Structures are given as C-alpha cells and as structure tokens.
C-alpha cells in the first residue's frame, strides 16, 4: 500500500476568456464572489514587468520605454502594436515569468485545499493554453455592445476598438472552442443564471 503524497493535488483549472469588451471582468468578479480563486494573467504580467531583471531586459530590447526605473507602458505598446516580431520579443521576456507566477499562485491554492482555480487569460486560445484547462468559459456579447463598452471606458474611437478586436481570434472561433459560452449581451441577472448553470455542469466548486 503506497503512502499518501506529501504534496497537495493540483487544482483543476477553469479558463476564462473572451473578446475585447465582452465583460470578462464581470464574470471573474462573479466567480470570486462564489469563492473561487481567480488568477489574472494580465495582473501577473504587470507584476512581472516590475521585477528588476525583467525590466532590464525590456529596457535593453526596447530603448526608451524604461524611464527612471519605471516601465512606460504606453511607449512600449506603441513599439509592439502591429509588429509581430517585436511583440514576440516582448512575450519571450515576459511570458516565462508570468507562467512561473501563475504556477506559484496555483500551488498556494492547492496548499489551501482548493479543488479549482480560475485562470483569467485574455489570449488563452491564441497562446494554445486551452489544452492545459479542464474547462473554458468564453464570455461573449454582440459586437456593437462590446465596441460601446470599450469606447466608454477607454476613450478609444470605434475604429481603434475594431482594430484591436481584429487582432484577436474571431469570436466565432472562440465560441466553437469553448466548453461553455456565456452571453453577456443582456442583464447581470441573466449572466449570473448562465454562470451558475455552467459551474454546475462542470462540477466547479469554490472554497
């Protein structure tokens, strides 16, 4: 008879993604309210770029974007937006640290005895990460609704929002790959009903 492992079992992973303006943040807030730990890839990327070693590598690769020891995110975005090669260079610097940070947070959740964690990853499908998930929720909404939301919160023009949307995987392809699609084109109450049904179907439980 084998002895029990001294290491806690890794939690199962629920991926959450969606097109720009679909309301992914609303869904992750609802998941937190249901007792689930949400690991935010964008937040971890911001934290990673505050690490001195990462900051130094970014500064060397993209002259002028680090000023006074602080990353000028707008200047960096201007250098990589629309340039696949420069974006790949940035990702090669940042993504390994993001993965390491996410794994550390996941290990902490395992130590707390959590059966599931949520991974909030905007480019989950684009990065091929769906294969690492036990289920994927895709948050969606009609295009005009999404454009209006982004324009209202960011001040971007319609054309700028559409340009950013066009650089992501098309919504119909995300829906096709999803385990469950959440329609966030209506009320919050309707979204909550869909979310609770999805969690029940997948057997996802909070703490």
N, C-alpha and C positions, 0 to 999 in steps of 0.2 A: 504494500500500500504506500503510495507516494505521499510525501509530506506536503502540506499546503505551501503555496508560493509566498515568499515574504513580500512580494510586490503586489500592490492592488491591481485589479484588472483595469485595462484601459477603458475609458468610457466609449460608448458608441457616439458617432458623430452625425449631427444633423446639419447639413449645409443650407445656408440661406443666401439667395442671390436674386438679381432682378435688374431690369434695365433702369437707366437713369430716370429719377422721378417717380418710380413705381411705388415707393413707400416702404422700402426695406427697413428703414429705421423705425417706422411704426410697428412693423412686425417684430423686430428684435426687442423693442420695448415691451410688447405684449408677452414675448417669451420670457423675458426677465421677470415680469410680474407673475408668471406662472412658476417661478422658482428655478428656472434653467440658467446655467452659466453661459453667457454669450462671449465668445472670443472674437474680437473685432480686428480683422486683418488690417484695415486702414489705420486704426488706432495703433496697432503694433508697428506698422511701417513708420508712423510719425515718431514713435518712441525710439525705434531703431536708428532713425536719422539724427537723433540727439546723442548717440553714442560717439565718443571722440574718434574711434578708429573708423567707423562708417563715415562720419562727417569728413574726415581727412581724405578718404578715398573718393568721396563725391567731389570734394573741392579740387582734387587733382584731375579728375576726369572731366569736370565741368567748371572751368575757370570763371571766377566772378560770382558764383552762386552762394559761396560761404563768406559771410561778412561779419567780422568781429566774433567769430566762433559760433555764429548762428546761420542756419540754412535759410536762404531767401527762396521760399517755395514757389513764389510766382516767377522768379527768374529761372528757376530750374524747370518749371513747367513749360516756360516759353522755349527753352532749349530742346526739350524732348518731344513736345507735342507735334505729332505728324511726322516724326523722324524715327522710323522703326529701329534703325541701328543704334541711335543714341538712347532710345528707350530700353533696348536690350542691354546696353551697357549699364544703365541705372539699375535695371532689375537684377542683373548679375551681382551687383554690390549689395542691394537691399534685401532681396528675397530670401537668401540663406539665413539672415538674421531674423527675419520675420518668422520663418519656419521654426527656428530654434526657440523664439519667444513663445510661439503658439504651442509648441510641444511642452514647454515648461509649464505653461498655464494649464494645459490638459493634464499633465502629471499631478499638479496640485489639486485639480478637480477629482482625479482618481483617488488621491490620498484622502479626500473628504468623503469618499464613498459614492460619488455621483455616477449614475448609470449612463447619462447622456450629457454631452456638451453641444452647444450650437456654434458652428463656425460661420461667421458673417464674412463672406468673401465676394466682393463685387464682380471680380473676373474669375469666378470659380470654374466655369466651363472653358473659358479662354485659356486658363492655366492647366487644364486637364486634371483638376482636383476632384472631380465628381467620383472618380474611381476610389478615392480614399474615404468617401462618405457612406453612411448606412442609409441615408435618405436625403433628398434635396427638395427644399421648398423654393419654388420660383414665384416671386411677387410680381404681379403684372397689373397694368392699367392701360386704358386707351391712350394713344399717342398724344392727342391734344391735351388730355388731362395731365400727362407727365410733363409736357412742354410748359404748361401753365405753372405747374408746381415749381419746376426748376427756375423758371424766369422770375417768379415771385420771391424765391429765397435767395437767389444769387445775383439778380440783376442782369443776367446774360440775355442776349437777344434770342428770338426764336431761331434764327439761322445758326447761332452759336450752339444752342442746345441741340439742334438737329445734327450739327457736325459732330458733336460729342457722342450722340446716340449712334450715329452711323459707324463710329469706330469700335463699337461693341458688337458682340454676336447678335444677330437679329432676334427679336423677341420670339418669333415663331419657332426658331430652333431651340431657344432656351425652354420654351413650353414643351416641346417634343421630348427633351431630355429629362425633364423634371419628374420626380416621384409624385409630387402634388403641386398644382398651380393654384395660387391664391389670387383671386380677382379683387384688387384694391381700387376699383373704379366707383365704388359706392360708399356706404356709410361705415363708420368704425364698427358698429354693432354687427353688420353683415360680415365684415372681415374677421371679427372675433369668432363668429359661428363657424366660418370656414377653417380657421386656425385650430380650434378645439377639435373639429372633426378630423383634421389631418393628424394631429397629435395622437388622437385615439386610434386612428388607423395604423399608425406607425409604432404604436406602443411606447411613445415618448413620455417620460415622466420627469418631473422636477425633483428638487431635493425633498 
